[in-house]
Amino acid sequence: MRAERASKPAFDLQAHRGGAGLWPENTLEAFGRALALGVSTLELDVHLTAGDDVVVAHDATLADARVIRTLARADLPPTMPLLRQVAALLEERGADPVRLNLEIKYDALDASGLTSREHFVALVVEALRIDGLVGRTAVQCFDWGVLALVHDAEPVLDRNLLVSPAYLRPHGTTPSPWFDGLPVDPDFVVTAASMGLTAISPVHGAPYRSGVDDPAYRPFTTADLVAEAHAAGLGVVPYVVDDPPTMRHLLALGVDGLITNRPDLLREVLAGSGRPLPRSFARRRPPPAGEDPV
């Protein structure tokens, strides 16, 4: 794979798991359709197999409760792609401007010990190097220790902190296990900036599925949070925003992008506000007989 550096867009339209509200999540079908629609970033999640393959999947287990980390690549569903297959798709489409936002699905509460932070990070970073993706990828995680290790392994990689109140709360009488022992300031933006992170990706609010039009809605991403992060040199890309009223509300706050299951709706909102839209990267070669043309 050729190495590409994709510059950051003016506004980052991120297709969550490839557009999970439209197509089967974290599949080549979803990523291909998102590219054809027009997005600036493909957001995806990765796990490790028993053979240390980096595979794209959100949950650590399959539908039958088998753990991905204990399975060989051949034991996984054929629709679960390798990270390198996503790299090949970007290459095939000529989608040089499109970036990846890759979540390392390390679970600080998992006591199985099947994957350490260090091993997970090392394998993901090596996979990104092999496939020429370092210059176009941000690594995101709820776990602060993972993000620190990513910088140690490959300083060029952008790092985005996923954050919500649940991941900041103490665990019993001890600080959040997602801090990995790091002294995180009660104002998490202070620590994020001191670590040299690229951006924060806060949950937009709760209940996040209904959004700002719900009388019970309480924001987490506020004007004050956006202003503080920007003053500290951090981008702000909230997750997961699927309804147009909440999209418009967050755009008005000045966020730098949104992670959404509905990239089609976000494109409509951006167009309605007069913002430029990411270009489409449809299939460049005719598909085999019977295969979807996108």
Secondary structure as UniProt FT lines:
FT   STRAND          12..16
FT   TURN            17..22
FT   TURN            25..26
FT   HELIX           28..37
FT   STRAND          41..48
FT   TURN            50..51
FT   STRAND          54..56
FT   TURN            63..64
FT   HELIX           68..70
FT   HELIX           73..75
FT   TURN            78..79
FT   HELIX           83..93
FT   TURN            96..97
FT   STRAND          99..104
FT   TURN            108..109
FT   HELIX           117..130
FT   TURN            131..132
FT   HELIX           134..136
FT   STRAND          137..141
FT   HELIX           144..153
FT   TURN            155..156
FT   STRAND          158..163
FT   HELIX           165..168
FT   TURN            172..173
FT   HELIX           177..179
FT   TURN            180..181
FT   HELIX           188..194
FT   TURN            195..196
FT   STRAND          199..203
FT   STRAND          205..206
FT   TURN            208..210
FT   TURN            212..213
FT   TURN            215..216
FT   STRAND          218..219
FT   HELIX           223..231
FT   TURN            232..233
FT   STRAND          235..236
FT   HELIX           244..253
FT   STRAND          257..260
FT   HELIX           263..272
FT   TURN            273..274
FT   TURN            289..290
//
